[in-house]
């Protein structure tokens, strides 16, 4: 977690967020440290309800998809990179 976010949130709040994210990870059968870290990142970026959020169906589709966990993580990261790149381009256009 970035130091700025850590300074803003209390340590107990961060621990609660991580615990919640571990539950979300288990809900979609993501149990590796890499996968759990990805779920925390997604929760920070898109909100704790991101798995069921109709605005981000691509997240749930990739995390719950077929195949081994590492492939589902790779697919999610691949689409996340495209999403972030597109968002950054749109922000540059808007400014």
C-alpha positions, 0 to 999 in steps of 0.5 A, a space after each residue: 500500500 502506498 505510504 500516503 494511503 497508509 497515512 490516511 487510513 488507520 492500520 486496523 482499517 487496512 487490516 480489515 480491508 485485507 481480511 475482507 479481500 481474502 474473503 473475496 479471494 476465496 469466493 472466486 477461488 483465488 488463494 495464492 499470494 499473488 492472487 490475493 494481492 491482486 484482489 486487494 489492488 482491485 478493491 482499492 481501485 474499484 471498490 470492495 464490491 467490484 466482483 459483483 459490480 455491473 460496471 466491471 463485468 470483465 473483472 468477475 468474468 476473468 477471476 471466475 473463469 475456467 482454468 487454473 488460478 494462475 491463468 485467471 490471474 494473468 487474464 485479469 492482469 492483461 485486461 487491467 493493463 488495457 483498462 488502465 492504459 485506456 483510462 490514462 489516454 482518456 485523462 490526457 485527452 480531457 486535460 
